[in-house]
Amino acid sequence: MRLFDVLGPVMIGPSSSHTAGAARIGYTAQKLLGDVPAEADIGLYGSFATTGRGHGTDRALVAGLLGLRPDDPRLPDSFALAEEAGMKFTIHPVELRAAHPNTAVLTLKSKAGRTLVLKAASVGGGRIRVTEIDGVPADFGGDSNTLIIHNEDTPGCIAEVTMSLAQRRINIASMQVFRAAAGGYAVMVLECDSHIPHVLEQQMAVMPGIRKVTCLNIDEPEECEEG
């Protein structure tokens, strides 16, 4: 057990699961979308739906979508901040099957027209698990530099991606592959030991068989990125 597991995250309360975890879900979704969403449909399941308002889950999710971290003192004011930013959002309960009781389903659209549908759960202590991206199963925590590849399930596609990372000496800590059906739509999730340059993300996006590339860097600010 880590010290973090005992003490919990640095956060704006009241709950690590319902507030800090919810903020992390929103923050991770915003990073994966690549921008503050212009439109956000937020579905809440289980205890997120029944007790979320009292714990500030709704405000925490909106704060995360605005790019605020769980310890940002502006978190309680997220609804007003969203209005200032021009972000339209709706919040409502959803029914899911076999889902964690602290689950949110976010359907996002950016000003540029990019879309993302993300299902994630707050699993305790401020930690989260992303369980679905754009309708395809996934399983990662958003606490490592992560590369998400949406691709056609064709021979050689995985090799091209891993070779591109190897050429830049980016080590893969873990890799998971999910697919809707053989030869159909698939998702690769690669958690990496080092920063993933956005220029590499752009290069991968035009590879044969690749439909969409998204990277989540947690190790340094985006303004410090270099090709």
Buried (B, 14 or more C-beta within 10 A) or exposed (E): EEEEEEEBBEBBBEBBBBBBBBBBBBBBBBBBBBBBBBBBBBBBBBBBBEBBBEBBBBBBBBBBBBBBBBEBEEBBBBBEBBEEBEBEBEBEEBEBEEBBBBBBBBBBBBEEEBEBBBBBBBBBBBBBBBBBBBEBBBEBBBBBBBBBBBBBBEEEBBEBBBEBBEEBEBEBEEBEBBBEEEEEBBBBBBBBEBBBBBEBBEBBBEBEBBEBBBBBBEEEEEEEBEE
